[in-house]
Amino acid sequence: MPHAITIEIFQLLEEKLGKEEGRKVAEAIEIGFEAMDKKAEAVALQKKLELRDELTKELASKADIATAAAKLEGKMDTVKTELEGKIAKLDQKLNFLIVLMIIALTLMNPVVAEIIKRALKL
């Protein structure tokens, strides 16, 4: 962003210092402005780079997210397998209890008892 010395300032420098000296001072001031602009750009770039480095350390990258997702998927598969095993065991127990209930109801039924007596001839 170039800074130019205004005509009023340039004329004031010419009046106070003379035409040649005023021009040299004006050129020196403009060179100083340019140097400050370059330094400001360098500092801004440095701050941007520092901020980027800091953010890359703090924020999760795509690789970090993919790794976390893979770990989570592995844990979910493990839990799923465990739950399927437990459900299979509970299903087996439930089937066993249903069979026992049918046997108990059948044996306690007076009609079935009568059939068993006749079969055994008691």
N, C-alpha and C positions, 0 to 999 in steps of 0.2 A: 504494500500500500504506500505509494510514493507520497511524500509530503513536499509541497512546494512553499517557498517563502512568499508571502503576499507582497504585492507591489508596495504597499505602505511601509512594510518592514524594510524592504529593500531600499526604498527612498530614504528612510530614516538612517539606515546604515551608511548610505552614500553621503548624507548630510554630515553625520558625525565623524565618519572615518575617511571620507573621500571616495571617489568613484572606484578606484582600483582596490583599495583596502576593503571597501564595503562589499565589492563583488567577491573577494577572497573569503571574507567572513560568511557571506551568504552561501558560497559553495561549501565551506566547512560545515555550516549548519545542515545543509542538505545531505552532505556525506554522513554526518552524524545521524540524521533521520534514517538514511538507508541502512546504516549499520545497526541501528536500534530495531528496524523492521526485520532485518536478517536474523538478529539475535532472538527476537520475539518468535519468529517462525521456527527457529531451531529449538527453542524452549518448548513451544507448543508441540512440535513433533516428538520431542523427548518425553513430554508428559503423556502424549497419546500412547507411545510405546510402553511406558511404565504402566499406564492404566490397562492396556491390553494384556501385558504380562501378568499383572495382578488378577485380572478377571479370569484369565486362563487357568490360574492356580486355584481360584475360588469356585468357578462354575464347573459343572459337570460337562464333559465333552460327549460326543456321540459314542465314542468307544467306551467311556465309563457307563453310560446308560445301557449300552448293549451288553456289557459285562454284568451289570446289575440285573438286567432282564433275564439273562441266561441263568444266573444263580437262582433267581426267583422262580423261573420255570422249572429248574431242577428240583427245588424244594416242593413246588406244587405237585410235580410228578410223584415225589416220594410220599407226600401226604395222601395223594389220590390212591396210590398203591396200598398204603396202610388202611385207608378207609374201605377200599374194595375188599380187602382181606377180612376186616371186621364185619362188614356187611354180609359176606359169604358165611362167616361163622354164625352170625345171628340168624340168617336164613335157615341154616342147617338146624340150629336149636329150635326155631319156630316150627319147622317141619316135624321134628321129633316130638315136640309138645302136641302138635295137632294129631299125630298118630296115636300118642298115648291117650289123648282125650277121646278119640274115636274108640279105642280099645276099652277104656274105662266106661264110656257110655254104653257100649255094646254089652259088656259083661254085667252091667248093673240093670240092664233092661230085662224085665220079667219074661218076656217072650223068648229072648235069647237064652235065658236060664232054663226055661222049659225045654227048648230045643236041645241044649247040652245034656239035660237029664235024660231025655229020650234017647239021645245018641249013646250015652254011656249006660243006659238001662238001669238007672238008679231008682 
